[in-house]
Amino acid sequence: MPTWAWILIAIGAAIVIGAIAWGTYRKRRSSQLQDTFGAEYDRTVADAPTRREAEADLTGREKRHKDFELKPLEPQARERYIDQWRQTQERFVDDPEGAVGDADRLIQEVMRERGYPVEDFDRRAADLSVDHPDVISNYRAAHSTAIANERGKTTTEDLRNAVIHYRALFSELLEAEPVESR
């Protein structure tokens, strides 16, 4: 066989091996993102034009998150927020609409004190999804209810569910036992 034929075979083999390696890398990266983000991975893929764009978004979230200077709450701050949360839940009895607004603001305060940026909601949700992928869908649902509430399009049951959803994220942000078990 002539030398040029061997060169073509070697180039072809290198291309095939490279394609296999690239495919394996992409599959492994997809699995890692699915493990990290859980249901948020599925939501992001469903909302994006392509899987590649969705995965680039999730990877970007991870990179952005590495730049945060996150810190746990001081014990006094944690107790202050727990007290504020109790007041929010108590307010629900007489003023469910106001309690939902309080819960949303309280989440933002805790985020800010922990070191998360709190620009707009979509950015907050994306930033939180890196550390709290299991409750981010709750946060999205609660926020949607809060917006519907501002437009007067919610029931008391909707508002109750929103407070429950906010509580799940609140508990995780405090890095403590769930508030209800204290």
N, C-alpha and C positions, 0 to 999 in steps of 0.2 A: 504494500500500500504506500502511496506517495506521502511525503512529509506534510504537504498541505492538507491532506485528508485527516491526518492525525491532529493537526492544529484545529481544524474545524470540529472534529469530535471533542477535543478538549474544551474548546470555547462553548460548544453546545452543552457539554456536561457541566461546566461552570455556571452557565445560565440556569440550567435546571436546578442545580444545587442551591444557587442563590435564590431562586424563586421559592423553593421548598423552605429554605431558612427564613425568608421574609414572611411567608405564610404562617410558619410556626410561630414566629415572633408576634405577628398580628393576633393570632388566635390566643396566645398566652396573655398578651396585653388586654385583649377583650375579656378574658376570664378574670384577670386581676381587677379590672374596672367593675365587672359584674359583682365580684365578691366584695369590693370596697363599697359600692354605691347601692347594691341591692335593687329595690324597686325604682329608685331614682335613675338607675342606669336605663331600665326599660322605658321610663317616662321620657327621658332625654332622647333616647333613640327614636321613640315614636314621634316626638316633636320635631326632630331634625330632618333636613332633606335627605341625608345619608348617614349611615352608621359611622363612617369615617369622621364626618363633621361632629356628630354627637360625641364620639370618643375624644376628639380633639378638644371639645368643650370641657369634658370631664377631666381630661389631663390638664387643661388650663386652670381649672378650679384647684386641682392639687398643687400646681406650681404657685398660684396666687396665695394659697393657704400657707405655704411654707414661709412666706414673707410676713405673716402675721406674728405679732408678739403676744400670743395668748397667755393668759395667766389665770390661775384659779382664784376664786373669790376669797377674800379674807373672811374669817369666821364671823366677824361683826356684820360685814356686808351680807353674807349669806343669811344670817338671822333676820336682818332688816328686810331682805327681799322675801323671806318666808312669811314674815308678818304682813308685808304688803300684799302677798298672794292671798293670805287668809282674809284680809279686808276686801280684796277683789271678789273672792267667792261669797263672802257675806253680803256684799253689795248686790250680787246677782239676784237675791231674793226680792229686793224692792226695785232694782233697776238693772234688768238683764242687758239692755243695750249699752248702758254705761260701763257695766262690768266687762263686756267684751272689748270695748275701747281701752279700758284700764289694763286688761290682760295683754293686749297688743303693745301698748306703751311699755309695760313692765318687761316684756321679752326684749324689747329694744334697749332698755336701760341695762339689763343684765348683760346683753351682748356687748354693749359699749364698754362696760366696766371690765369685761373679760378680755377685751382687746379686738373684738370683731368690728369691721367697718359696718356701718348701718345706713349706707346711702339709700338706695331704693329697695323695694321689697324683693324684686327678682334677684338682685345682687346678694341680699341677705340670705335668701333661701339657697342660692348657689353656694355661698360661703359656708353656711351651716351644713350643707349636704355632705361635706367632706368628713366632718366629725360625727354627725348625727343623721346618717342616712335612713335609719329606721323610723324616725319621727318627722322627717321633713315633709312627707305627704300630709301628716296631721297639720303641720304649720301652714302649708298651702291651703288646706281646706278651711282652717280657722280664719285665715286672712281673707279668703273669698267670702266667707260668711260676714266678716267685719265690713267688707265693702258693700255687700248686699244690705247689711244692716243700715249703713249710712244712707242708702236709697230707700229704706223702709220696706224692704222685700224679704223679711225673715220672720220666722215664727220663734216662739220661746224655745221650742225644742231645737231649732237650728242654733240658737244662741247657746243653749246648754251644751250641745255637741262642740261648739267652737271653744268654749271654756275648757272642756275636757281635752280637746286637741292641744290647746295652748299649754295646759298643765303638763302634758307629756314632754314637750320640749323644755318647758321651764324646769322641770325636775332634772333633766339631763344637763341643762346649762349650769345648774347649781352644783352638779357633780355630787349629789347627795342622794339619800334615800328618797323615794317618791314622797311628796308633801303629804299625801293622804295617810301614809303609814306612821307619821310622827305623832 
